[in-house]
Amino acid sequence: MDKQSYFYQFIEPLSKELALVARELENSIFSSPRTMLTHARVFVENILQQVIRAEELPEDPRANLKDQLDMLNDKGYLIPEIRDALHFVRQIGNQAAHNSRMFRYSEALLSWEALYKIVKWYVEVYGPVDITVPDYQDPSPIMEKRYDMSELEIRLKSLEELLSHSVEKLSTETALAETAVAVESPVAEIPVVEEGIPGVTTIRTITFNGRKLEVPYFLRDAFLLPQRFDKSETFLIRLGAEQQARIMSELPKNLEGLHKHVKRYSEKNDEILFEELKTFIEEEKIRRKLSLERPGELFFFYKADYIIVTEELAKVPLTSEEFTGIPSLLRQLNEDQIDSVGQLPKELVILAKYENVGIGTVEKLFEQLKKKTNEKASAVGPAVEEESIRTSNKKWDSLYINVKLGKGNTVIRGESVPALWKEGLNWIEDHHLPIHEMIKEGVVLGSTDTGKRYAMALEPVHKDKRNFTQLHTYKSKLTGTTYYLETKINPKSGLETLAKLLTRLGVEVKIPLLENND
């Protein structure tokens, strides 16, 4: 990105904190789309708060993002494009916070593009005139696919064996063809090296009574949590006390005789552990695949099942009002200062360690968590919200002023501030009103003359000697003079500026869009 460490570095002079939040949003687009979408709401909410302060509007600490957005829109500070972008960021962010569905990179990129429109508008209307907003640029995905050196060595050795076998096979086939002797040769076991994600290469094989169990590289030193092994839990705890079978790499190549490390266990326990180890590996493969497919997500796992932990679910307090039938577990969790769902361990079976808490109690908690996940997801009603947005903001799809001069009534209309002003100047000159002297003096932006920026002038330079930021021109039909228009301004101030100009020219003015919005 042109030697910049992140795209929104250009807004650091305006707000270092805002720029840093934008940096983290950029970094999370491809690592955690849900995180990006959820926290983009906070980013735009901060921008709207800055706008409210800049316009000296009353601040309501109870107002949420939608309240602030609607208030600014109703008062005419938002053009339709920015209003729609804000609503998009808000709505998709709400879904990410409540809904456990998978969120795609494409959704995060759409939100990122909407953020650009919002930031560009904010900087151009409220930022310093010397900040230049660069053209929009998509973030670059960091999709590294690297193997650990040890795993790479294993893969290379396996591939070399495969190559060696293929050469031997070719030599054998050639010799057989030359001697024309039909000999049935034993088939050598050729190692299989699958193309795929790092971590899945078989690192070792564990056997029991002729049966084999392949251990993938990512489980090489995996902790063998006893609670994950329903029938072998006590067996593993006893083995662990003897510094055996605590992690995968401590297991012997052959499980036969493992029970001899502890008293009162038999070969049957070795067999049961082997079977449960098989289930453990399969569950871990599923979990790894899930984590890779849904990067940045927080999961709760219970046996072969799982829950996506959304921002809203994480906030739910661990109280008897929220979760029924498990008072002892809740009390002990609270004593350990685990007060909300988001503080629970990822592996929920660990909770069975608490006194008088069995696996059945943990299952009750898990089922209630699943129910709450579904309730939170169904609480979001985007379709109803969309209809509300369309109706409440329809009036700002264009800008207009009602004017009256003598007995004639006219509506001056424009789709944007520049278009409105040019139509207004056209109407003024059609009625031969003395506009030239006012522009020669300089028409100040806004409803008063206390500002330092001109709306219209004969030169594109403000009172404080700074150049116009967003420049439009209008050529006078009466004098041929070029009038310079500064259009870095919000719609409300644009309407007020034109109304002030017309009023001073003796025109009666009404602005329906601003009535009853103060």
C-alpha positions as CSV (number, residue, x, y, z in Angstrom):
1,M,0.0,0.0,0.0
2,D,2.5,2.5,-1.2
3,K,4.9,2.0,1.8
4,Q,2.2,2.7,4.3
5,S,1.9,0.2,7.1
6,Y,-1.9,0.3,6.9
7,F,-4.4,2.1,4.6
8,Y,-5.9,4.5,7.1
9,Q,-2.6,5.9,8.3
10,F,-3.6,9.1,6.5
11,I,-6.1,9.9,9.2
12,E,-3.6,9.9,12.1
13,P,-3.3,13.7,12.1
14,L,-7.1,13.8,12.6
15,S,-7.3,11.0,15.2
16,K,-4.5,8.6,16.1
17,E,-6.9,6.4,18.0
18,L,-9.4,6.3,15.1
19,A,-6.6,5.4,12.7
20,L,-5.4,2.5,15.0
21,V,-8.8,1.0,15.3
22,A,-9.1,1.2,11.5
23,R,-5.7,-0.7,11.3
24,E,-7.1,-3.5,13.4
25,L,-10.2,-3.7,11.3
26,E,-8.1,-4.0,8.2
27,N,-6.0,-6.8,9.8
28,S,-9.1,-8.8,10.9
29,I,-10.8,-8.8,7.5
30,F,-9.2,-12.1,6.4
31,S,-8.3,-13.4,9.9
32,S,-11.8,-13.0,11.4
33,P,-14.6,-11.5,9.3
34,R,-17.0,-11.6,12.3
35,T,-14.6,-9.5,14.4
36,M,-14.2,-7.0,11.7
37,L,-17.9,-6.6,11.1
38,T,-18.8,-6.4,14.8
39,H,-16.2,-3.8,15.7
40,A,-16.7,-1.7,12.5
41,R,-19.9,-0.5,14.3
42,V,-17.8,1.0,17.1
43,F,-15.6,2.7,14.5
44,V,-18.5,4.5,12.8
45,E,-20.2,5.3,16.1
46,N,-17.1,7.2,17.1
47,I,-17.2,9.1,13.9
48,L,-20.8,10.1,14.4
49,Q,-20.0,11.2,17.9
50,Q,-17.3,13.5,16.5
51,V,-19.8,14.9,14.0
52,I,-22.4,15.5,16.8
53,R,-19.8,17.5,18.8
54,A,-18.6,19.4,15.7
55,E,-22.1,20.5,14.9
56,E,-22.7,21.3,18.6
57,L,-25.8,19.1,18.8
58,P,-27.1,17.8,22.1
59,E,-25.5,14.5,23.2
60,D,-27.6,11.7,24.7
61,P,-25.5,9.1,26.5
62,R,-28.3,6.6,26.2
63,A,-28.4,6.9,22.4
64,N,-27.2,3.9,20.4
65,L,-25.7,3.9,16.9
66,K,-29.1,3.8,15.2
67,D,-30.4,6.7,17.4
68,Q,-27.4,8.9,16.5
69,L,-27.6,8.0,12.8
70,D,-31.3,8.8,12.6
71,M,-30.9,12.1,14.5
72,L,-28.2,13.3,12.1
73,N,-30.1,12.2,9.1
74,D,-33.4,13.8,10.3
75,K,-31.5,17.1,10.8
76,G,-30.0,17.0,7.4
77,Y,-26.3,16.2,8.1
78,L,-26.2,13.0,6.0
79,I,-26.4,12.6,2.3
80,P,-28.2,9.4,1.1
81,E,-24.9,7.6,0.1
82,I,-23.4,8.1,3.6
83,R,-26.7,7.3,5.4
84,D,-26.9,4.0,3.5
85,A,-23.3,3.2,4.1
86,L,-23.7,3.8,7.8
87,H,-26.8,1.6,8.0
88,F,-25.1,-1.2,6.1
89,V,-22.1,-1.2,8.6
90,R,-24.5,-1.1,11.5
91,Q,-26.8,-3.9,10.3
92,I,-24.2,-6.4,9.2
93,G,-22.3,-5.6,12.4
94,N,-25.5,-6.4,14.4
95,Q,-25.8,-9.7,12.6
96,A,-22.2,-10.6,13.3
97,A,-22.7,-9.8,17.0
98,H,-25.9,-11.9,17.4
99,N,-25.9,-14.6,14.7
100,S,-23.7,-17.7,14.8
101,R,-23.7,-18.3,11.1
102,M,-20.5,-18.2,9.1
103,F,-19.5,-14.7,7.9
104,R,-17.7,-14.5,4.6
105,Y,-14.6,-12.5,3.5
106,S,-16.9,-10.8,0.9
107,E,-19.1,-9.4,3.6
108,A,-16.2,-8.0,5.5
109,L,-14.9,-6.4,2.3
110,L,-18.3,-4.8,1.6
111,S,-18.2,-3.3,5.1
112,W,-14.7,-2.2,4.5
113,E,-15.8,-0.4,1.3
114,A,-18.7,1.2,3.2
115,L,-16.2,2.4,5.8
116,Y,-14.2,4.1,3.1
117,K,-17.2,6.2,2.0
118,I,-17.9,7.2,5.6
119,V,-14.3,8.1,6.4
120,K,-13.9,10.0,3.1
121,W,-17.1,12.0,3.8
122,Y,-16.0,12.7,7.4
123,V,-12.5,13.8,6.5
124,E,-13.7,16.1,3.6
125,V,-16.5,17.7,5.6
126,Y,-15.0,17.9,9.1
127,G,-11.3,17.2,8.8
128,P,-8.4,19.6,8.2
129,V,-8.2,20.8,4.6
130,D,-4.6,19.6,4.2
131,I,-5.6,15.9,4.5
132,T,-5.8,14.2,1.2
133,V,-8.0,11.0,1.0
134,P,-6.4,8.4,-1.2
135,D,-8.4,6.3,-3.7
136,Y,-10.1,3.3,-2.3
137,Q,-8.0,0.1,-2.1
138,D,-8.9,-3.4,-1.2
139,P,-6.8,-4.9,1.6
140,S,-4.4,-7.6,0.7
141,P,-5.1,-11.1,2.2
142,I,-2.3,-12.6,4.2
143,M,-2.9,-16.3,3.4
144,E,0.4,-17.9,4.4
145,K,0.4,-21.7,4.1
146,R,3.6,-22.9,5.8
147,Y,4.7,-26.2,7.1
148,D,6.8,-26.5,10.3
149,M,10.3,-27.6,9.6
150,S,9.8,-31.0,11.3
151,E,6.6,-31.7,9.3
152,L,8.3,-30.6,6.1
153,E,11.2,-33.1,6.8
154,I,8.6,-35.9,7.2
155,R,6.8,-34.9,4.0
156,L,10.0,-34.8,2.0
157,K,11.2,-38.1,3.3
158,S,7.8,-39.7,2.5
159,L,7.9,-38.2,-1.0
160,E,11.5,-39.4,-1.5
161,E,10.4,-42.9,-0.5
162,L,7.5,-42.6,-3.0
163,L,10.0,-41.6,-5.7
164,S,12.3,-44.5,-4.8
165,H,9.4,-47.0,-5.0
166,S,8.4,-45.7,-8.4
167,V,12.0,-46.1,-9.7
168,E,12.2,-49.6,-8.3
169,K,8.8,-50.5,-9.8
170,L,9.9,-49.2,-13.2
171,S,13.2,-51.3,-13.0
172,T,11.3,-54.4,-12.0
173,E,8.7,-54.0,-14.8
174,T,11.6,-53.6,-17.3
175,A,13.4,-56.7,-16.1
176,L,10.2,-58.8,-16.2
177,A,9.5,-57.7,-19.7
178,E,13.0,-58.7,-20.8
179,T,12.8,-62.2,-19.3
180,A,9.1,-62.7,-20.0
181,V,8.7,-64.3,-16.6
182,A,5.4,-63.8,-14.9
183,V,6.1,-63.4,-11.3
184,E,3.7,-62.1,-8.8
185,S,5.7,-59.7,-6.7
186,P,4.7,-58.6,-3.2
187,V,3.3,-55.1,-3.1
188,A,5.4,-52.8,-0.9
189,E,3.6,-50.4,1.4
190,I,4.1,-46.9,-0.1
191,P,3.7,-43.9,2.1
192,V,0.8,-41.6,1.3
193,V,1.5,-37.9,1.3
194,E,-1.7,-35.9,0.7
195,E,-1.7,-32.4,-0.6
196,G,-3.5,-30.2,1.8
197,I,-3.2,-27.9,4.8
198,P,-0.2,-27.9,7.1
199,G,-0.5,-30.1,10.2
200,V,-2.3,-33.1,8.7
201,T,0.8,-35.1,7.7
202,T,1.0,-38.4,9.7
203,I,3.8,-37.9,12.3
204,R,3.6,-41.4,13.9
205,T,1.5,-44.6,14.0
206,I,0.2,-46.1,17.3
207,T,-0.8,-49.8,17.2
208,F,-2.7,-52.2,19.4
209,N,-3.2,-55.9,18.6
210,G,-2.5,-55.4,14.9
211,R,-4.7,-52.3,14.5
212,K,-3.2,-49.0,13.6
213,L,-4.0,-45.4,14.4
214,E,-2.3,-42.5,12.5
215,V,-1.5,-39.4,14.5
216,P,-1.4,-36.1,12.4
217,Y,1.4,-33.7,13.0
218,F,-0.8,-31.0,14.6
219,L,-1.5,-33.5,17.4
220,R,2.1,-34.5,17.9
221,D,2.3,-33.0,21.5
222,A,-1.4,-32.6,22.1
223,F,-2.5,-32.6,25.8
224,L,-4.6,-35.7,26.5
225,L,-7.3,-34.1,28.8
226,P,-8.6,-37.0,30.8
227,Q,-12.2,-35.6,30.7
228,R,-12.2,-36.1,26.9
229,F,-11.9,-39.9,27.4
230,D,-15.2,-40.9,29.1
231,K,-14.3,-44.5,29.8
232,S,-10.6,-44.0,30.3
233,E,-10.6,-40.8,32.4
234,T,-9.5,-42.4,35.7
235,F,-7.0,-44.6,33.8
236,L,-5.4,-41.5,32.2
237,I,-5.3,-39.7,35.5
238,R,-3.5,-42.6,37.2
239,L,-1.1,-42.8,34.2
240,G,-0.4,-39.1,34.5
241,A,0.6,-39.5,38.1
242,E,3.2,-41.9,36.9
243,Q,4.3,-39.3,34.2
244,Q,2.8,-41.5,31.5
245,A,0.3,-40.6,28.7
246,R,0.0,-36.9,29.6
247,I,0.6,-35.8,26.1
248,M,0.4,-37.6,22.7
249,S,4.1,-37.9,22.3
250,E,4.4,-39.8,25.7
251,L,2.3,-42.7,24.4
252,P,4.3,-45.7,23.3
253,K,4.2,-46.9,19.7
254,N,2.3,-50.0,20.8
255,L,-0.3,-49.6,23.6
256,E,-0.1,-53.2,24.6
257,G,1.1,-53.4,28.2
258,L,0.5,-49.7,28.9
259,H,-1.6,-50.7,31.9
260,K,1.4,-52.2,33.6
261,H,2.5,-48.7,34.7
262,V,-0.3,-48.6,37.2
263,K,-2.0,-51.1,39.6
264,R,-5.4,-52.8,39.2
265,Y,-5.7,-52.1,35.4
266,S,-5.7,-54.7,32.6
267,E,-5.1,-55.1,28.9
268,K,-8.8,-54.3,28.5
269,N,-8.1,-50.8,29.6
270,D,-5.4,-50.5,26.9
271,E,-7.9,-51.5,24.3
272,I,-10.6,-49.1,25.5
273,L,-8.0,-46.2,25.5
274,F,-7.0,-47.1,22.0
275,E,-10.6,-46.9,20.8
276,E,-11.2,-43.6,22.6
277,L,-8.0,-42.3,21.2
278,K,-9.3,-43.0,17.8
279,T,-12.4,-40.9,18.6
280,F,-10.3,-38.1,20.1
281,I,-8.2,-37.8,16.9
282,E,-11.3,-37.7,14.7
283,E,-12.9,-35.0,16.8
284,E,-9.7,-33.0,16.8
285,K,-9.5,-33.2,13.0
286,I,-13.0,-31.9,12.7
287,R,-12.3,-29.1,15.2
288,R,-9.1,-28.1,13.3
289,K,-11.0,-28.1,10.0
290,L,-13.7,-25.9,11.6
291,S,-11.1,-23.5,13.0
292,L,-9.4,-23.1,9.6
293,E,-12.7,-22.7,7.7
294,R,-13.9,-20.1,10.2
295,P,-10.8,-18.1,11.2
296,G,-11.1,-15.8,14.2
297,E,-14.2,-17.4,15.6
298,L,-14.4,-18.4,19.3
299,F,-15.8,-21.9,19.9
300,F,-17.2,-23.8,22.8
301,F,-16.6,-27.6,22.3
302,Y,-18.5,-30.4,24.0
303,K,-17.5,-33.8,22.8
304,A,-18.3,-33.9,19.1
305,D,-20.5,-30.8,19.2
306,Y,-19.7,-27.1,19.3
307,I,-21.1,-23.6,19.6
308,I,-20.0,-20.3,18.0
309,V,-19.5,-17.7,20.7
310,T,-20.9,-14.4,19.5
311,E,-20.3,-11.1,21.2
312,E,-23.9,-11.0,22.6
313,L,-23.7,-14.6,23.9
314,A,-20.3,-13.8,25.6
315,K,-22.0,-11.0,27.6
316,V,-24.7,-13.3,29.1
317,P,-24.1,-13.5,32.9
318,L,-23.6,-16.9,34.5
319,T,-26.5,-16.6,37.0
320,S,-29.4,-18.8,38.0
321,E,-31.8,-16.4,36.3
322,E,-30.1,-17.2,32.9
323,F,-29.2,-20.9,33.5
324,T,-31.5,-23.3,35.4
325,G,-30.8,-26.6,37.1
326,I,-27.0,-26.2,37.6
327,P,-26.8,-24.0,40.8
328,S,-23.7,-25.7,42.2
329,L,-21.7,-25.2,39.0
330,L,-22.7,-21.6,38.7
331,R,-21.8,-20.9,42.4
332,Q,-18.3,-22.4,42.0
333,L,-17.7,-20.6,38.7
334,N,-18.6,-17.3,40.3
335,E,-16.3,-18.0,43.2
336,D,-13.5,-18.4,40.6
337,Q,-14.5,-15.0,39.2
338,I,-16.0,-16.6,36.0
339,D,-19.1,-14.4,35.8
340,S,-20.1,-14.4,32.1
341,V,-20.3,-16.9,29.3
342,G,-17.3,-15.4,27.5
343,Q,-15.0,-16.4,30.4
344,L,-15.8,-20.1,30.1
345,P,-13.1,-22.4,28.9
346,K,-13.2,-23.4,25.2
347,E,-13.3,-27.1,26.2
348,L,-16.4,-27.3,28.4
349,V,-15.8,-30.8,29.7
350,I,-13.1,-29.3,31.9
351,L,-16.0,-27.9,34.0
352,A,-16.6,-31.5,35.3
353,K,-13.6,-30.9,37.6
354,Y,-15.7,-28.9,40.0
355,E,-17.1,-30.6,43.1
356,N,-20.4,-32.4,42.7
357,V,-20.4,-31.5,39.0
358,G,-20.7,-34.4,36.6
359,I,-20.7,-34.7,32.9
360,G,-24.5,-34.5,32.9
361,T,-24.3,-31.0,34.5
362,V,-21.9,-29.8,31.9
363,E,-24.2,-31.2,29.2
364,K,-27.1,-29.2,30.7
365,L,-25.0,-26.0,30.5
366,F,-24.1,-26.8,26.9
367,E,-27.7,-27.4,25.8
368,Q,-28.8,-24.1,27.4
369,L,-25.9,-22.3,25.7
370,K,-27.1,-23.7,22.4
371,K,-30.6,-22.5,23.0
372,K,-29.4,-19.0,23.8
373,T,-27.3,-19.0,20.6
374,N,-30.5,-19.7,18.6
375,E,-32.5,-17.1,20.5
376,K,-29.8,-14.4,19.9
377,A,-29.7,-15.2,16.2
378,S,-33.5,-15.0,15.8
379,A,-33.6,-11.7,17.7
380,V,-32.1,-9.9,14.7
381,G,-34.7,-8.8,12.2
382,P,-32.9,-7.2,9.2
383,A,-35.9,-7.3,6.9
384,V,-38.0,-5.3,9.3
385,E,-35.2,-2.9,10.0
386,E,-34.6,-2.3,6.2
387,E,-38.2,-1.3,5.7
388,S,-37.9,1.1,8.7
389,I,-34.8,2.7,7.1
390,R,-36.4,3.1,3.7
391,T,-39.4,5.0,5.1
392,S,-37.6,7.1,7.7
393,N,-34.9,8.4,5.4
394,K,-36.9,8.8,2.1
395,K,-37.3,12.5,2.4
396,W,-33.5,13.2,2.1
397,D,-33.1,11.6,-1.4
398,S,-32.9,15.2,-2.8
399,L,-32.4,18.7,-1.5
400,Y,-34.9,21.6,-2.1
401,I,-35.9,25.1,-1.0
402,N,-39.3,26.8,-1.4
403,V,-38.8,30.4,-2.5
404,K,-41.3,33.3,-3.0
405,L,-40.5,36.6,-4.7
406,G,-43.5,38.8,-5.2
407,K,-46.5,36.6,-6.1
408,G,-44.4,33.8,-7.7
409,N,-43.7,30.6,-5.8
410,T,-40.8,28.3,-6.9
411,V,-39.0,25.2,-5.7
412,I,-35.2,25.2,-6.2
413,R,-34.1,21.6,-6.2
414,G,-30.8,19.7,-6.5
415,E,-29.5,16.2,-5.9
416,S,-26.5,17.5,-4.1
417,V,-25.2,20.7,-2.5
418,P,-23.3,21.8,-5.7
419,A,-26.3,21.1,-7.9
420,L,-28.6,23.0,-5.4
421,W,-26.4,26.0,-5.3
422,K,-26.0,26.2,-9.1
423,E,-29.8,26.0,-9.5
424,G,-30.1,28.7,-6.9
425,L,-27.7,31.0,-8.6
426,N,-29.5,30.4,-11.9
427,W,-32.8,31.4,-10.3
428,I,-31.2,34.5,-8.7
429,E,-29.8,35.7,-12.0
430,D,-33.0,34.9,-13.9
431,H,-34.7,37.4,-11.5
432,H,-31.8,39.9,-11.9
433,L,-31.1,40.1,-8.2
434,P,-27.8,41.8,-7.1
435,I,-25.8,38.7,-6.4
436,H,-22.4,39.8,-7.8
437,E,-21.5,42.2,-5.0
438,M,-22.3,39.7,-2.3
439,I,-20.1,37.1,-3.9
440,K,-17.3,39.7,-4.5
441,E,-17.4,40.3,-0.7
442,G,-17.5,36.5,-0.1
443,V,-20.5,34.4,1.1
444,V,-19.6,32.7,4.3
445,L,-20.6,29.0,4.8
446,G,-23.5,28.3,7.1
447,S,-26.5,30.3,8.5
448,T,-24.3,33.0,10.0
449,D,-21.2,35.0,9.0
450,T,-19.0,33.9,11.9
451,G,-17.2,31.1,10.1
452,K,-13.7,31.2,8.4
453,R,-14.7,29.5,5.2
454,Y,-16.4,30.9,2.2
455,A,-19.2,29.1,0.4
456,M,-18.9,31.4,-2.7
457,A,-16.2,33.8,-3.8
458,L,-14.5,35.3,-6.8
459,E,-11.3,33.5,-5.8
460,P,-11.0,29.9,-4.5
461,V,-9.4,31.1,-1.2
462,H,-11.0,31.2,2.3
463,K,-10.8,34.0,4.8
464,D,-8.0,32.2,6.6
465,K,-6.0,32.1,3.3
466,R,-6.5,28.4,2.7
467,N,-7.5,27.1,-0.7
468,F,-11.0,25.6,-1.3
469,T,-11.0,21.9,-0.7
470,Q,-13.9,20.7,-2.9
471,L,-14.1,23.1,-5.8
472,H,-17.0,23.7,-8.1
473,T,-17.5,26.7,-10.4
474,Y,-20.5,28.7,-11.8
475,K,-20.2,31.1,-14.7
476,S,-22.4,34.1,-14.3
477,K,-25.0,34.5,-17.2
478,L,-25.1,38.3,-16.5
479,T,-21.4,39.3,-16.1
480,G,-19.5,36.3,-17.4
481,T,-17.6,36.1,-14.1
482,T,-16.6,32.7,-12.7
483,Y,-17.9,32.2,-9.2
484,Y,-16.0,29.6,-7.1
485,L,-18.1,27.3,-4.8
486,E,-16.7,25.5,-1.8
487,T,-18.8,22.3,-1.5
488,K,-17.0,20.5,1.4
489,I,-20.1,20.9,3.5
490,N,-22.9,18.8,4.8
491,P,-26.4,19.1,3.2
492,K,-27.9,21.0,6.2
493,S,-25.3,23.7,6.1
494,G,-25.7,23.8,2.3
495,L,-29.4,24.5,2.6
496,E,-28.8,27.1,5.3
497,T,-26.2,28.9,3.2
498,L,-28.4,29.2,0.2
499,A,-31.4,30.3,2.4
500,K,-29.2,33.0,4.0
501,L,-28.1,34.3,0.6
502,L,-31.7,34.4,-0.7
503,T,-33.1,36.0,2.4
504,R,-30.6,38.9,2.1
505,L,-31.7,39.4,-1.5
506,G,-35.2,39.9,-0.3
507,V,-36.6,36.5,-1.1
508,E,-39.0,34.7,1.2
509,V,-37.6,31.2,2.0
510,K,-38.9,28.0,3.5
511,I,-36.8,24.8,4.0
512,P,-39.3,22.0,4.7
513,L,-36.5,19.5,5.2
514,L,-35.2,21.4,8.2
515,E,-38.6,22.3,9.8
516,N,-39.3,20.7,13.1
517,N,-35.8,19.1,13.3
518,D,-34.1,21.6,15.6
